[in-house]
C-alpha cells in the first residue's frame, strides 16, 4: 500500500545489529532526515542497536531528532500452551512479540535475550548445514557488518544466497529455501510467547503482537495471550490495505489492546524514506503508547 499521508511514527524497525542493513547511527540519521518524531528500534533478540543510538546522545525526549523507544522483537514458536487453546504452527506460523519501552539495563531481560540469540545461532548453523548438503555452501558469503551482528537470522542467509547467485532477491531466497516446506527450513528454537510476554513486562515494557492479520479470527489464542500479559497489537503495518488496518483497529479497540504500528524496516529493498511511503501510523498511536509507558501499572496482567 502507498499512502499519501506523511508518516511520523514508526514503532517497528531493524538495524544491522540484527537483520537490518543499516548501522544504528545511519538508520537514526535517515529517520531524522525523513522527519520522524517517534521511533522504536526493535532488533531481533538484542537491544544493542537502541543502546548505541541512545549512547550517542540522540533519541531522548529532549533531543531535536526523533524520540527513540528502546524495543525488541522476539520471534516465538508455537508451543504446547498455544496448541492447547487451538493454535497451530501451520496456521499461525510464528508469534512475533514486540517489546516496547523495555529497560536497556535490565540484566535478567538481557540474559533471556542472550539465550534467544544462542537459539538463533544454532538454527542458522543447521540451516547452513542443510544448504551445504544441497550443494550451496554460502557460509563464507554471510554479510560482514562494520559494528558486528549481535543476532543472526535467516535474512543473513538469504542475502548470502543472493550473493552466491542461488536466488534473485531476499524474498526469492526465503521462498525457495527458508520457509516451511522448503529444503533448508529449520524450525525455530527458543522460548514460547508466554515467556516472551512475561519477560517484556518484567523489563518494564509493553508486549505487542506483530504483523498478525489472523488475530481477529483466533480469539481463543488472543484470549490466552492477553491472559499472559499481551497489551498491544500491531494494527498499522507496511503493505496492509485499509480493509486489513480497519479490521485490526476494530479488534484492538474491542479487546482493549493498544494499537501499534511500523514499517518493519530492514533496508533490503530501499532507503528509509521509500519505506515510509508504505505505512501510515496516526500520531495518536504514539501518544497513547507513551502515556501507557508512563503509567505501566494500568497495563499490568
HELIX and SHEET records of a PDB file:
HELIX    1   1 UNK A   24  UNK A   34  1                                  11    
HELIX    2   2 UNK A   48  UNK A   55  1                                   8    
HELIX    3   3 UNK A   80  UNK A   83  1                                   4    
HELIX    4   4 UNK A   89  UNK A   92  1                                   4    
HELIX    5   5 UNK A  107  UNK A  133  1                                  27    
HELIX    6   6 UNK A  139  UNK A  141  5                                   3    
HELIX    7   7 UNK A  154  UNK A  163  1                                  10    
HELIX    8   8 UNK A  170  UNK A  173  1                                   4    
HELIX    9   9 UNK A  174  UNK A  178  3                                   5    
HELIX   10  10 UNK A  193  UNK A  202  1                                  10    
HELIX   11  11 UNK A  215  UNK A  217  5                                   3    
HELIX   12  12 UNK A  219  UNK A  228  1                                  10    
HELIX   13  13 UNK A  242  UNK A  255  1                                  14    
HELIX   14  14 UNK A  272  UNK A  276  1                                   5    
HELIX   15  15 UNK A  283  UNK A  294  1                                  12    
HELIX   16  16 UNK A  296  UNK A  299  5                                   4    
SHEET    1   A 7 UNK A   9  UNK A  13  0                                        
SHEET    2   A 7 UNK A  38  UNK A  41  1                                        
SHEET    3   A 7 UNK A  67  UNK A  76  1                                        
SHEET    4   A 7 UNK A  95  UNK A 100 -1                                        
SHEET    5   A 7 UNK A 206  UNK A 209 -1                                        
SHEET    6   A 7 UNK A 232  UNK A 237  1                                        
SHEET    7   A 7 UNK A 258  UNK A 262  1                                        
END                                                                             
